């Protein structure tokens, strides 16, 4: 058998899987002391050893299946989440992707040392073939870690963006039964969804009868924004609340008329204070101006 043929046979992959199973405990102990595991599992070394065993079991399964280069091999499914957490921990420590990839690559050397120790002749074709298969498998593991890291990073960015949207779109309780959403900045589809969702949740939680959408801080109104306002008003009505839109400035009023958008069914007020006064009046609450406000000496 030629060495090139030996390198590509499924038997080599299966033999590598058998080696990893046979040397599982020794490898787990050595991997637990590598930077990737040691710096993540700092509370107990036993945790690092157990995590190493899990990764070794996954690699052995991938090798037995002969899928050394397949990042989608089922064997990796059991450890993807763990690898993602490990990579995320290293990222939080300030390491870049190339450094993390280097730490994953560092797992190869302890395995290669044990592989050569198992062989009577470290230079024979069988050992060379197994070493090559191990290199391919560890390269695939590195790709899996990088793929998982990128996915986790994307999820983190999405969660942070959602949190920023929620912070930028607060729902304020102005009075018993009255809530308001002061909108500032441009509305896009994602933020519009958060506005509607947050307002409807507040209507339920606060048992609000009146909801105020204040658009004083919205620089422009286009067809999309106007349609969003209409949908929000309709949704609030379905929840049993009357919705008031306040803060429509002259320029925005002209734009709405120019676009031919009918807000006739929507209650509007010039400002947030006027909208609040309307809501309170509708509930039978009479507001009186402060006595003596602005009055000079008699």
Secondary structure by P-SEA (a helix, b strand, c coil): ccaaaaaccaaaaaaaaaaaaaaaaaaaaaaaacccccccccccaaaaaaaaaaaaaaaaaaaaaccccccccccccccaaaaaaaaaaaaaacccaaaaaaaaaaaaaaaaaaaaaaccccccaaaaaaaaaaaaaaaaaaaaaaaaaaaaaaaaaaaaaaaaaaaabbbbbccccbbbbbccccccaaaaaaaaaaaaaaaaaacccbbbbbccccccccaaaaaaaaaaaaaaaaacbbbbbccccaaaaaaaaaaccccccccccccaaaaaaaaaaaacbbbbcccccccccc
